[in-house]
Amino acid sequence: MERQIAIEDILRSASMRPFSEFYRVAWREMIASNTERSLYASLIPPGANHIHAVRSAALASAVDTVLVAGFFASLPLDYALRISGRGHLDTSDAKVLPAPTPGHPLAASLLLRTLRLNCQTNAYAALWEELYDPAWQEDAWVEDLAGRFDTHLAQGVTPKWTRDTPLRAERLRRFALVEIDALVAVWLGISADELVAIYEARFPVLQQYEENMWFDASGRRITKAHQVHGYGQPKDAWKQLSSHENFPLEATVPDSYVGPLYRADRRREMRAAHDEFSRRLRAAGWEPGDAKAPGSVGE
């Protein structure tokens, strides 16, 4: 009897904890179909509160919460919302979206990329240190594009959070998002052709921005559209970049930037990332779209 009372007291105490005591995935409740993305999500730390225009959720474990944040950051889930016609995404609606599969071979890769995008300050140190996986040291950017980066994916990855833990360069942050798009597509069984079709059919604003998006060797972004100018981009940087006689095949390095320049090409990047994550998944004995381990009960 005393044991049952003690258990009830613990459960009652846990159920009354403020939601602000948890790390949560938060997203904008309004879903707009005429913007770069429709689903804007991020991880928020304990102590953070928000207004009604934002929704947030803490799942059963920190791992689940971060994996869902990774799924919410992907093009496939954004596409699912766009074709649904929803104008709002409440917590009850979020429950019907595709969700990560427990024990999936790509979970570690998705955790690493999602955490490095979100853990911008030491407010996330406890989350990073709880979920740190030594296997992350073996992870890498997609090999086909690795030569374009002077930073290894595992650089700055240690058991303790430091200021080098988060990805800060604009080029690396964008490429982590592209890899998440492809990774989630492989997880859900969406082919590379289908992923590119999703991008071409429902994301005209994102296409418009990235058609005129370049990066310098230090990772700084240079764009034509003022809405997505790189941090500190001078007013005449795009004019200088696009002045090359062979533009857009070649470009001029603007003043204060470092060559060589790299032009964004999401279609090619997503295909390369899709091929690599498909290879990694099959190496683990799974196939794209598998909801459970091959040979498990119920197969």
Buried (B, 14 or more C-beta within 10 A) or exposed (E): EEEEEEEEEEEEEEEEEEEBEBBBBBBBBEBEBEEBBBBBBBBBBBEBEBEEEBBBBBBEEBBBBBBBBBBBBBBBBBBBBBEBEBEEBEEEBBEEBBBBBEEBBBBBBBBBBBBBBBBBEEBBBBBBEEBBBEEBEEBEBBEBBEEBBEBEBBEBBBEEBEEEBBBBBBBBBBBBBBBBBBBBBBBBEBBBEBBBEBBEEBBEBBBBBBBBBBBBBEBBBBBBBEEBBBEEBBEEBBEBBBEBEEEEEEBBBBEEBEEEBBBBBBBEBBBBBBBBBBEBBEEEEBEBBBBBBEEEEEE
